[in-house]
Amino acid sequence: MTFAIGEHDFLLHGEPFRILSGSIHYFRVHPDLWADRIRKARQMGLNTIETYVAWNAHAPREDEFDLSGNLDLGAFLDAVAAEGMYAIVRPGPYICAEWTNGGLPAWLFSDSTTGVRQDEPRYMSAVTTFLEQLAPVLVPRQIDQGGPIILVQVENEYGAYGADKTYLRKLVAVNRRIGITVPLTSVDQPTDDMLENGSIPELHRTGSFGSRSPERLDTLRRHQPTGPLMCSEFWDGWFDDWGSHHHLTSVEDTARSLDELLERGASVNIYMFHGGTNFGFTNGANDKGTYLPIVTSYDYDAPLDEAGNPTEKYWAMRDVIAKYAPVGDEKPQPAPAPPAFTAPIRRILPLWDMLEVLGSWTTHENPPTMDSLSHYEGFAVYRTAIDVSGPAVFHVDEVRDRAQLFLNEDSLGVLARDHHDTTISLPAAAKGTLDLLVEDQGRVDYGPRIGEAKGLIGEAGINGRPLRSWSVLPLELSDITPAAQALESSGWLSSVAGPAFVNASFDHPGSGDLYLDTATWGKGVAWVNGFCLGRYWSRGPQRTLYIPGPVLHQAGNEIILFELQATTAREVSFVSAPELGHTEA
């Protein structure tokens, strides 16, 4: 079994082979659903599955490496092979992907002298360790060892970031040293500068684009004069950020661009075939002057929607592919619509009544960043004492990314990074405990602001005078069990003042997915049976959260909401279809 790059084509066992691939990120899909999504890719006419590898998901801390659950990359690749398909793996180390920090671990930035995405000793040492940890998964699953992997990509759109050819050569050397024998590729947007800066001769250049295919392929051919042409990211949709609209791309335009690409004989990876979900706190963000966090859904307007159902785009792309490759008669069947129902709220417990079960306080002269406390996602409470008699203004150098202020547990307002807020007026004669509930809303995944610390940045004070005595409690929400247990011993409150934890119970006799309706809630995070569905926010556009069927039980399901704002909701609602928001800016 061999795979190689020939003068004009990819060569599978010495014969010309066109890659027809689709992106599925294993870490964005429940593992019990991998086989279903992969099968539907084959049924659309694809022969290959591509995935990134999210370094920070596998290594949330420097001394950890997790390959369990939805991070079991080996099992995902085995599922690809079981469907008779090939695999392309893109281990970065940087992946972008609208994923928090572009896949780079936050702990990597604890030493400010570490030079990221360049030939710098500390960075290269960490990258080498990461690739060595992946080797037992990837090496035996290469095609020359009977596995499905035919290509491995080095870095990711590096030409948009840098031009350190020594760095790229060292990445190639590490990949070869750990046992990667299949061809190595690079990908860049098809501009002369990016294609030139982002690759080296040891890498086969490919492009990333979603329109004007003939023109883009011509540009790519100038920089890759021999070998097969390939679009490694054929963008068939786009992502959404909070406060924007739900992005849709024309089915007709997407199908036409794919047709033009395949007509030229090029290979393709459709990005995304199935987008999945930014479960937990994994969404990324952009900041080109204004901070824009990505929503929880990564539906991407892809051929398969967030729940794995074929869309109009699926059938249009299937018809295009059928012009160039065999597409069997087998077609995916639509899933029945989920039931719509409600469940009454059982208990409510204010955050202030359960802080000690969610973490431990540390004391500091100045407010530390969350990262300096090795707390890399979610929330932290910053607390200090104040006593002012006249007009007063609280200020902080910078907040990343959102801080709710409370005086003696009464809300004062919000400081938001996306509004560039740094000051807020305090009430007259403000005396007592000042709390700031600070939320990391997602780390920037693209550009120079990757790696920024979260929390309160710099000094914080009143009327220009720094406050010098702080206590900080990071909220440990990776395991929601302590919060669930605390809720069971709490009572009923007439309304949710926020921030507060809320729970409800429900039965689900079926076996399929559900959609949580968040329209009557403000802002927060939701869990079902301990599985973190991700964030919700009334700002929109997203108004539902996808609940994968495998996390549900027939009876006794528990849902927990960490609601940050005030609401009079008395129940949680489930609806029969997703609501991803309005589609016009």
N, C-alpha and C positions, 0 to 999 in steps of 0.2 A: 504494500500500500504506500504510494508516494504522492506527494503534491508539490508542484514546482511552478516557477514563473518562467514561461517560455518567451520566445522572441515576439510573439503576438498575443498569446493566450496564457491563461492559467492551464496547467497540465495535471490532470488527475490520472494516475497510472499511465502517463505518457500521452494521454489523449486530451484534446482541447476541452475545456470545462468552463462554463459560464456560472459565476456565483450569483445566485438569486437568494438574497439573505434578508432577514427581518430582525430588528432589534427587540429583544425581550430582556429586561434587567431582572435577574433572578431575585434581587434584593427588594424589588418593588411589587412582588407577586407572592401570595401565600404558596408555600411549597406543594401543598396538596393540589394546587391548580396549575402547576408547571406543565404537566403532561397535556392537559386540555389546550393550553395556549399554543404549545409547540405543535400539536396535531393540527390545529386550525391554520397554522402557518403552512404546513405541508399541503393542506387542502386548498390553500390559495395559490399553490404552485411554487412555493419557495423550496429550496433544497438545503438551506443553511440558516442557522440561528446565530446572531451576534449578541454579545453582552459585554458591558463594562465590568470591571471589578472595583468595588468601592472600598478602598483601603481603610478609610476611617470607620466603616461599618464592621469590618473584621478586627480592627485594632483600635477600639475606642480609647484604650490606654496603652502606654508603651510596652508594658509587660503582658499584654493580652493578645491572643489571636483566636478568633472564634469562627468555626466552620460548621456551626449547628443551625438547625431550623432553616429559615429562609436565607441563611448565609452558607448553606452547604453547596458550594460551587461544584464539587465533584458529582453530587447527586443530580444537579441540574444538567451538567454535561452528559451524564449517563442517560438522562431522560431524552436529551437531544439525539443521542446515538440510538436509543431504543426506538425512536420514530424513523430511523433510517436517514437522518439528516447530518450535516456537517456543522462545525462550530467555528466561529471567529471570536477570539478572546482579546479584550482590550484592557489590560491591567494598569494602564496609566504609566506612572503613578498618579498623574493628574487626569481627571476624567470630565470635568465641567458637569454635564448631565443635569443641570439645574438641581444638583444634589449639594447638601450643605458642605461648604468649604471646597467644592469641586472634588470631593473624595479624599482630600489630604487631611490627615489626623490633626486635630487642634493642638495636641501635645507637641507636635513637630515644631510649633512656633513659640514654645516656652523659652527657648534661647533665641533672643532677638538677633544674634549674629548668624543664625542658620540661614544659608542662602538657598531659597526654595526654587526649584525648576532650573537649576544650574549646576555646574560642576563645582560643588562646594563639599568639603569632606564630611561634615555632620549630616547634611542632607543625603549625600550618596550612601553613607553608611546605613541610614534608616531605610532608604529605598532598597538597598541590597538585602537587608534583613527581610523586608517585605516580600521581595521576589523569591528569596530562598524559602520562605514559609509557604509560598504558592507552589513551589516546584513539585512537591509530592502530589499535588492535585493536577497540575497541568501536564507535566512531562509524560507520565504513562498514558495520558489521554490524547496524545498527538497521533496523527493519522499513520505515521510510520511505526507506531507501536500498537496499531489496531484500534485507536480511538477516533473521535470525531473532529479534533482540532486541525484545521488546515492553515490558518493564519493567526499570527499574534501581532497586535499593533503596539508600537513603541511611542510613548507620550500621547498627546492629543491636541491637535491644532496648535502645535508649538510655535508656528510661524506668526501667530497673532500675539505672542507673548515675548519671545526671545529669539536669539540666533546663536546660541552656544553650541557649536558643533562638537566640541569636546564632550560636553554633557551627553549629547545624543550618541556619540560613539561609545561612551562608557555604559550607557543603558543597553546598547546592543551587546557589548561584551558581557555584561552581567547576565542578560537573557541567554546568551550562548553558553556561558559557564555553568548555569544551573541546569542545562540540558534541553533548552528550546531549540529544536532543529527545523521546524517548519519556517517558511518564509516570513520575514518581518516587514511590516508596512508602517507608513506614516499617513496622516490625513491633515489636510489644510484646506481652507477656503481658497478657491481658484483665483487668486491674484498673484501677480509675479513676485511681489515681495514675500508674501506668506509661503508660497510654494518653495521659494529659494531658501528662506530662513528656517523652515520647519523640517527639513529633511537632510539626509546625507546619502551617498551612493549605496550604502549597505541596506537602505530601506527603500521599498517600492512605494513611490508616491501615489496617493489617491486623493480624491477631492471630497468636499462637503458642500452641498447646495441642494436646492429644491425647485429650481426653475431655470429657464434659458439653458437647457441641457447641452445643445450643440456648441454654443459659445463657451460654456464652462469646460467641456471636454477638449475643445481646441486649445484652451489655455493650459489645461493639464498636460496635453500631449507635447506642448513646447518644453515642458520641464521634465517629462517622463517620455523620452523619444522612443523607447522600446518597451515591450511587454504589454500586458493587458491594461486597458483603461478601466478604472473602477471609481464609482461614487460610493464612498464608505458611509456617508450620511446623506441619504436622499430625504430631505426634510419634507414630510407629507402633512405636517401640522405645526403647531407651536404651543408653547406653555403659557400659563396665565399667572398674573401676580395679583395680590390683594388690592382691591380698589380699582382695578382695570375692568376689562370685559373678557368674556370667554372667546378665545380665538378659534375661528374656523377657517379652513382653506377650501377653495373650490374643488369639488370632486372632479369636475371636467378638466380644470387646469392641471391638477396633480396627475391625472391619468395621461394627459397629453405629454407632460414633461417626462413621465416614466416611459412612455412609448418612444419619444425622441431619443432617450438615453439608450434603450434597448435596441433601437433600430441601428444605432452606431456600433453595435456589438459589445457594448460595455457591460461590465458586471455591476451589481448594485447591492447595497444594504439599505433597506427601507427603515428610516429613523422617524418615528417609532412604528413597528408593527403592532405592538401592544405596550402602552405606556405604563399602566399600573397605577400605583399610589405612593405618595410620600408619607408612609406610615410613621407614627411617632413624631420625632422632632427633626426629620431628615430633609425637609425642604431647603433649597438654597435661596439665594437672593441676588439681585443685581444692585449696583450703586455706581452710576455715572453722574453723580451730583445729587441724585435723589435715591434714597434707599427704597427698594421694591422687593419685598419678600414674595416668594413663590407660594402658590396655594397648595393645599394638600393633594388634590387630584392631579395626577399626571396623565390624564386622558389623552391629551396631545392631539385630539381630533384624528386619531390613528385608525387604521382599518379595523382593529378590534377595540371596542370601547373599554372603559376602565373595568367593567365587569366581565370582559371577555366575549362580548356579543359582536357579531359581524355588523359592520355599518355599510352604508351605501358605498363608501370608499373601498371597502373590502371587495365588493363585487366588481366595481369598476377596475380595480387593479388586477383582479383575477382575470378579467377579460383581456387586459393588455398582456399579461404574462402568457396567456394561452396562445398568443400570436407567435411566441418565440420559444416556448418550451412545453413539454407535455403537462397538462393539468388533468388529473383524474376526474372521475364522475362523482367521487365522494364529496359531499358538501356538509358544512357544519349546520346543526339544527339550532334554531333560536331557543333560548332558555325561557321558561314561563316567567311572567312578571312577578316580582316579589309581592307579598301581601302588604296592605296598608292597615295600620292599627296604631293604637296609643297605649301607653303604660303610665299609670300614675306615679308621681314622685313619692318615694317612701320616706326618705330622710334628707336633711340638709344640715351641714356642719360648716360654720365659718372657718376660713383658713386660720384665723387667729387662735382658734380653740384646738388646733391640731398641729401646730408648728413643731412641737418637740417630737412627734412621731414621724416627721418627715425629714428630719435632719438634726444637725448640731450647730450651736452657735460658736463662732470664733470672734475674737476681738482684735481691733486694728486702730491705729492712730488715724489713718486715712482710708477711705473706701478702696478696697482691693478690687481688681477685676475678678470676674467669675473664673477665668482661666487660671489665674494665680492660685486659686483654691482647688485646682484640678476638677472644676465643675464645668463641663463643656457643652451643656445643652439645657434648655428649659428655663427655670426660674430661680431667683434668689431674693431673699428679703434682706434689705439693708436697714438698720435701725440705729437711731441716735436720739439724744434728748435735746430739746430746745426750750428756751425761755426768753421770749422777746416781748417788749411792752408796746412798741409803736409799729408803724408801717414796716413791713418786712418782705423781702423777696428772697426766695430760695434759688440758688443757682448751682449748676454742675457744669464742668467743662464739656462733657459729652455723655450722652446716654446711648447705649447699644443693647436693646434697640427700643424698648418701651418701658417706661416707669410709671406706675400708679402710685400717687402719694396719699398718705393717710396720716392724720393727726389724731392720736388717741382712738384709732380705728375708724374715724370719720373721713370720708373721701375728700381730697382737696383738688384732684384733677390728674391730668396725664402729661408727661413729657415724652414726646415721640420723635424718634430719629428721623422719620420720613418728613416731619414738619420742621426739622432742625431746631426743636425746642431745647432750650437750656435754662429757662427761668420760669418761676411760677410764684404768684403772690400768695402770701400767707395771711390768715385772718388776724385781726387785731388781738393783741395779748395772747399770742400763740405760745402755749406752754404745755409740755408733756412729751409723749413719745411720737417721734416722726418715723414712719415706716415708708420705705419705697419697695414695692414689689416690681422687680426688674425682670423682663422677659427677653431672652434671646429668641428672636423671631426667625432665625435662619441665617447661616453664614454666607457671605458673598461667595459665589462659585466661579466668577469670571473676572479677570482683570487684576489690577495691582492691589486691590483691597482684600484679596484672599488672605486669610490668616489673622485678621484683626481680632483682638480680644473682645470679650463681651462683658456686660455689666455697667457699672459706673466708671467712667474713664476720667482720670485726673482728679482735681479737687472738687469738693462740694461744700457749700457754706451758705451763710445768710448775710445779706447786705454787704457782700464782698469779703466777708471774714470767714475763713475756712472753719468747718466743724472738724474737731480733732479726735473725737471718740466715737467709734463705730462698732457695732456688732453685725455679723453677717451670717445668715443661715441659708445655704443652698438647699433647694427642695429636691429631695431624691425621689424622682417619680418613675425611674426605670422599672421598679416593682411597685405596683399600686396597692398591693396587699395591705400595708399598714393603714393607708387611707380607707380602704374598704372595711377593715376591722373597726377603725374609729367611728365610721359612719354607723355601723351596726349598734353602737352604744349611744348614739345621739337621738335627739327627738325631732319633732316636726316644727318647722318655722313657717310662718304665713307667707313669706316671700323670700327670694334670694337677693340679699343685698350686695353680694359680691365683695371680695373674692370668697367663694365657698365651694365645697364639694357637695354634689347632689347624686343620689342613686335612685334607681328604679329596677324592677324585675319584670321579666316577660317570658312567655313561652313561644317556641317557634317549631311547630310540628313538622314543617317542611325541612328540606335539606339545602335549600338554595341561599343566595345572598339576600341582604337587606340594605335599605338606604335609610339612614338616620336623617330626619328633617331638622335642620338647625335654625329655621326661619324665626322661631320665637325666642331664640337665645341670643346672647350678645357676642361674647368672645371667650374662647377657652379651648379645652382639650377634652377628648372623649375616649373612654375605654369600654370595651365589651369583653367580659370574662377575662379581664387582665390584659387583653390585647389592645395596644394603643392605636386607635384609628387615625389620630392626627389632630390637627387644629381646625377650628371653625371660627368664623368671624362674620358678623352682620354686615360688614363693609362689602362683602361679596367679591367677585361674582358668584363663587361657589356657595350653594345653599343646602347641600346634602353631603353626608359622609358615607362612603362605601364600606359595607361590612361584609367581609368574605364569609361565605357559607361555612367553611371548615372551622371557624372559631366559635360557631354557635352550637347550642345544645337544644334538644327537643323541649326541655323544660328547665326552668330555674336559671335563665340567663340574667346576668347582672350588668347593668350599664352604669358607669360613673362619669359625671361631667365635672370638670374643674372650671366653673364659670367665674369669670373675672369681673363681670358687670352686674348691674341690678336687673332683675326680671321678675315678672309676676307669673311666669309659667308654672303650671301645676302638673304637667305631664310631659313625657317625651313622645314624639311622634315618629312613625316610620311610614315611608311613602313608597309607591310602586315603581317609581322611575327617578333617575338622577336629575338634579337641577344644578347645572354648572354655570348658569347665569346668562345675562343678556349678551348678545353677540355683536353689538356695535359699540364703538368707542364713544 
